Amino acid sequence: MVRILCTLTVVSILATSPALVWAGSPVQFDVGYLTPANDVTTPEFQNARPGFRLLQMDLMISTMVDSRVADDLIETTFFVELHNPRIQIEDFSPQTTLQSPYAGNISKENRTELDLNGKLSANERFDKSLGADATLGFNRKQATVEKVDVLPELKLVAASGTIHRGRGVYFRFNRTKQTSLEGTTMLGIVLAVPESWSADTMSVRCQAKIRQSVVPGAPSQETELPESQYTVAIYQAGERYAAEVAERYIQEESRWIETKRKYADEIHDRRKDSPLDYLTSIVRPSKPIGNIDQYLARSPKQATRELPPPVVDAYFRFQQAKSLMDGCSGLRPLANSRALDKTIANAPITIEVSDE
């Protein structure tokens, strides 16, 4: 009987806590993979910062909330972190915002009333038939009314500021009775970039916090949901080559991540997935290679011999896209010497050949 009651209690708790039964996160974010930036350089800025330009971009972030936790979502936070150390955040919006639940000021009235009443009576009798009576009375009433307007208490609705010494910015939004955290949020960011800049990348991290009771009747507690992270490419609006480089970078990065996930076992065992490789791994087990990116960068020739061709192909295609992006962002290319290897994945690709 006790066991049945415990089981029912657990089921009840799970049923009343949507965050526990949700397969993923009850709050889903979405960010576009490409963002254009418009030149907004002013003569004053050119005089103050020679060699730099101002670019303004609008970053749109969508937030979708499961209806079961719509009333529990209390806060969302977005971090925008630039990968190029030469880029600085010059301005951003929205700025820190305070809001009141009241439409206007609060009127406060102080009323003071003074009411005085007095009566004096005098009676003198000379005999039974002769006498005098006198009565004196007064009444005074005074009322004072003072009206003042009091500013209402303001609550934090949005907060923002720079991070990483000006190379990033954060935006935090709190839910109020007049606002909702679900839907589209538009973030405006102004960047100071070198004159030769035309494209770059940045990371966008999205966080959400809910407040709910795990056990019915218990005090509610705040819970941070799993973070979502995205790589977003920036390019100067009107620059076709920069837009193509930015789009190619995102595509090749996504392909490389998916390839690593697909061939995780083969990468771990350092084999090309053939019967001979299986036999060799039994006789002489291979050691874990650790970080696959570092292994390919450190020993590309050995990695080419040991890893499946699609893995090597995806890696070097991503490195080529990254090198093109570095050229647009003004960063130094990853390597000075390159060679063309047509034996990898039966396709001509550019790869690094130096073993350092």
C-alpha positions in Angstrom: 0.0 0.0 0.0 2.8 2.4 0.9 4.5 1.6 -2.4 1.3 2.5 -4.4 1.0 5.8 -2.5 4.6 6.7 -3.3 4.1 5.9 -6.9 0.9 8.0 -7.0 2.7 10.9 -5.3 5.5 10.8 -7.9 3.1 10.7 -10.8 1.2 13.7 -9.2 4.4 15.7 -8.9 5.4 15.0 -12.5 1.9 15.9 -13.7 2.0 19.3 -11.9 5.5 20.2 -13.0 5.6 20.7 -16.8 9.3 21.4 -16.9 10.0 17.8 -15.6 7.9 16.0 -18.2 8.9 18.1 -21.2 11.1 16.1 -23.5 13.3 19.1 -24.3 13.0 22.6 -23.0 9.5 24.1 -22.6 11.0 27.4 -23.9 12.3 27.2 -27.5 14.5 29.9 -29.1 15.3 30.6 -32.8 17.9 32.9 -34.4 18.6 33.5 -38.0 22.0 32.3 -39.3 22.8 35.4 -41.3 22.5 39.1 -40.3 23.3 42.1 -42.5 24.9 45.2 -41.0 24.4 48.7 -42.5 27.1 51.4 -42.5 26.1 54.3 -40.2 29.5 56.0 -39.9 29.3 59.7 -39.0 32.0 62.3 -39.6 32.3 62.8 -35.9 33.1 59.1 -35.4 35.7 59.1 -38.3 37.5 62.0 -36.6 37.4 60.3 -33.2 38.3 56.8 -34.4 40.4 56.9 -37.6 40.5 53.5 -39.4 37.2 52.3 -38.0 33.6 52.4 -39.3 30.2 52.1 -37.6 27.8 49.3 -38.6 24.3 48.8 -37.3 22.6 45.4 -37.2 19.2 44.2 -36.1 19.2 40.8 -34.5 15.8 39.1 -34.3 15.3 36.3 -31.7 12.1 34.3 -31.5 10.8 32.8 -28.3 8.2 30.0 -28.2 6.8 29.0 -24.8 4.8 25.9 -24.0 1.3 26.9 -22.8 1.8 24.8 -19.6 4.5 27.1 -18.4 3.5 30.3 -20.0 2.5 31.8 -16.6 5.7 30.5 -15.0 8.3 32.1 -17.4 9.7 35.1 -15.5 12.9 36.0 -17.3 14.8 35.6 -20.6 18.4 36.6 -21.2 20.3 36.9 -24.5 24.1 37.1 -24.8 25.7 38.4 -28.0 29.4 37.6 -28.1 31.6 38.7 -31.0 34.5 36.3 -32.1 36.7 39.1 -33.5 38.7 40.9 -30.8 39.1 44.0 -33.0 35.3 44.7 -33.0 33.8 46.8 -30.2 30.2 47.4 -29.1 29.4 51.1 -29.5 25.7 51.2 -28.8 22.8 48.9 -28.3 19.0 48.9 -27.7 16.8 48.4 -25.9 18.5 50.1 -23.0 17.7 49.4 -19.3 14.0 50.1 -18.9 11.9 50.7 -15.8 8.1 50.4 -15.9 5.2 51.0 -13.4 2.1 49.0 -13.2 0.1 52.3 -13.0 -0.8 54.4 -15.9 0.2 57.7 -14.2 1.2 59.2 -11.0 -0.4 58.3 -7.7 -2.4 61.1 -6.0 -2.1 61.3 -2.3 -4.5 63.5 -0.2 -3.9 64.6 3.4 -7.0 66.0 5.1 -6.9 67.8 8.5 -10.1 69.0 10.3 -10.3 71.1 13.5 -13.6 71.4 15.3 -14.0 73.5 18.5 -17.2 73.9 20.5 -17.6 75.8 23.7 -20.5 77.0 25.9 -20.5 79.2 29.1 -23.6 79.6 31.3 -24.2 82.0 34.2 -27.3 82.1 36.5 -27.9 84.6 39.3 -31.1 84.6 41.5 -32.0 87.6 43.8 -35.2 86.1 45.1 -37.8 83.8 44.1 -39.3 86.1 41.5 -36.2 88.0 40.4 -33.1 86.6 38.7 -30.8 86.7 35.6 -29.5 84.0 33.2 -26.6 84.4 30.7 -25.3 82.0 28.2 -22.2 82.4 26.0 -21.3 79.8 23.3 -18.9 79.5 20.3 -18.3 77.0 17.5 -15.3 76.9 15.2 -14.5 74.4 12.4 -11.4 74.4 10.2 -10.5 72.0 7.4 -7.2 71.7 5.6 -6.8 69.6 2.5 -3.3 68.9 0.9 -3.1 67.0 -2.4 0.2 65.8 -3.8 1.2 63.5 -6.8 3.6 60.7 -5.8 5.7 58.9 -8.4 4.8 55.2 -8.5 7.3 52.4 -7.8 9.1 51.3 -10.9 10.0 47.7 -11.7 12.8 46.5 -13.9 11.4 45.3 -17.3 14.6 45.3 -19.4 18.3 45.5 -18.5 21.2 45.6 -20.9 25.0 46.3 -20.9 28.3 45.3 -22.4 30.4 42.2 -21.4 33.9 41.0 -22.2 35.4 44.5 -22.1 33.0 45.8 -24.7 33.2 42.8 -27.1 29.8 41.5 -26.2 26.4 42.7 -24.9 23.6 41.2 -22.9 19.9 41.8 -22.8 17.7 40.6 -19.9 13.9 40.9 -20.0 11.5 40.4 -17.1 7.8 39.5 -17.4 5.2 41.9 -16.1 1.4 42.0 -16.1 1.6 44.3 -19.1 4.3 42.5 -21.1 5.0 39.0 -22.4 8.3 37.2 -23.1 6.9 35.1 -25.9 7.2 36.2 -29.5 9.8 38.1 -31.4 12.4 40.3 -29.7 14.4 42.8 -31.9 17.8 43.7 -30.6 19.7 46.7 -32.2 23.5 46.7 -32.0 26.0 49.2 -33.3 29.5 47.9 -34.0 32.9 49.6 -34.5 34.7 47.6 -37.1 38.0 48.1 -39.0 37.7 49.8 -42.4 38.7 46.6 -44.3 36.0 44.5 -42.5 33.2 43.0 -44.5 32.1 39.8 -42.6 32.5 38.0 -39.3 30.8 35.6 -36.9 29.3 35.8 -33.4 27.7 33.6 -30.8 24.2 34.1 -29.5 23.3 32.4 -26.2 19.7 32.3 -25.0 18.6 31.5 -21.4 15.2 31.3 -19.7 14.2 31.1 -16.1 10.8 29.8 -14.7 9.3 29.9 -11.3 7.0 27.0 -10.2 6.3 24.6 -7.4 7.5 21.1 -7.8 5.2 19.9 -5.1 1.6 21.3 -4.9 1.3 23.7 -2.0 5.0 24.1 -1.5 6.8 27.4 -2.0 7.7 28.1 -5.7 11.4 28.2 -6.7 13.3 29.5 -9.7 14.7 27.0 -12.3 17.1 27.8 -15.1 16.3 25.9 -18.3 19.0 24.5 -20.6 20.8 27.2 -22.6 20.5 27.4 -26.4 23.6 28.6 -28.4 23.8 29.6 -32.0 26.5 30.8 -34.4 25.4 33.7 -36.5 27.4 35.2 -39.4 27.4 39.0 -39.9 28.2 40.7 -43.3 28.1 44.2 -44.6 24.9 44.9 -46.4 25.4 45.3 -50.1 28.7 43.3 -50.2 27.8 40.2 -52.3 31.1 38.4 -51.8 30.9 38.9 -48.0 27.4 37.5 -47.9 28.4 34.4 -49.9 31.4 33.9 -47.6 29.2 34.3 -44.5 26.6 31.8 -45.8 29.3 29.3 -46.8 30.8 29.4 -43.3 27.6 28.6 -41.6 26.8 25.8 -44.0 30.2 24.2 -43.7 30.2 24.5 -39.9 26.8 22.8 -39.7 28.0 20.1 -42.0 31.1 19.5 -39.9 29.2 19.3 -36.6 26.7 16.8 -38.2 29.5 14.7 -39.6 31.2 14.5 -36.3 28.0 13.3 -34.7 27.3 10.8 -37.5 30.8 9.2 -37.4 31.3 9.5 -33.6 32.1 5.8 -33.2 34.5 5.6 -36.2 36.3 8.8 -35.0 36.7 7.3 -31.5 38.2 4.1 -32.8 40.2 5.7 -35.6 39.0 3.4 -38.3 37.5 3.8 -41.8 34.7 1.3 -41.2 36.1 -1.6 -43.3 36.5 -5.3 -42.3 40.3 -4.9 -42.2 40.0 -1.9 -39.8 37.8 -4.0 -37.5 40.4 -6.8 -37.5 43.2 -4.3 -36.9 41.3 -2.7 -34.0 40.9 -6.1 -32.3 44.6 -7.0 -32.6 45.9 -3.5 -31.8 43.2 -1.4 -30.1 43.6 2.3 -30.9 43.8 5.0 -28.3 41.2 7.8 -28.0 42.2 10.8 -30.1 40.5 13.3 -27.9 39.5 16.5 -29.6 39.0 15.7 -33.3 39.6 19.2 -34.4 42.9 19.5 -32.7 44.0 16.0 -34.0 43.2 17.0 -37.6 45.0 20.3 -37.2 48.0 18.8 -35.5 48.5 15.7 -37.8 46.5 16.1 -41.0 48.4 13.4 -42.9 48.0 10.8 -40.2 44.4 11.8 -39.7 43.7 11.4 -43.4 45.0 7.8 -43.3 43.1 6.8 -40.1 39.7 8.6 -40.3 36.8 8.0 -42.7 37.0 10.2 -45.8 33.7 12.0 -45.2 35.1 13.2 -41.8 38.3 14.5 -43.3 36.4 16.1 -46.2 34.0 17.9 -43.9 36.8 19.2 -41.7 38.9 20.7 -44.4 35.9 22.2 -46.2 35.1 23.9 -43.0 38.7 25.1 -42.5 38.6 26.5 -46.0 35.4 28.4 -45.3 36.9 29.6 -42.0 40.0 30.8 -43.8 37.8 32.9 -46.2 35.9 34.3 -43.3 39.2 35.3 -41.6 40.1 37.2 -44.7 36.9 39.2 -44.6 37.2 39.8 -40.9 40.7 41.1 -41.1 42.2 38.2 -39.0 45.4 36.4 -40.0 44.8 33.3 -42.1 45.2 30.0 -40.3 48.1 28.8 -42.5 50.4 30.2 -45.1 51.0 27.1 -47.2 48.3 25.0 -48.8 48.2 22.0 -51.1 45.5 20.4 -53.2 44.7 16.8 -52.3 42.3 15.0 -54.7 42.3 11.7 -52.8 40.1 12.8 -49.9 36.5 11.9 -50.5 37.1 11.8 -54.2 36.8 15.6 -54.5 39.3 18.4 -54.8 39.6 20.4 -51.6 42.1 22.7 -50.1 43.8 21.3 -47.0 46.7 22.1 -44.6 49.8 20.0 -45.0 52.1 21.3 -42.3 52.6 18.9 -39.3 53.5 21.0 -36.3 
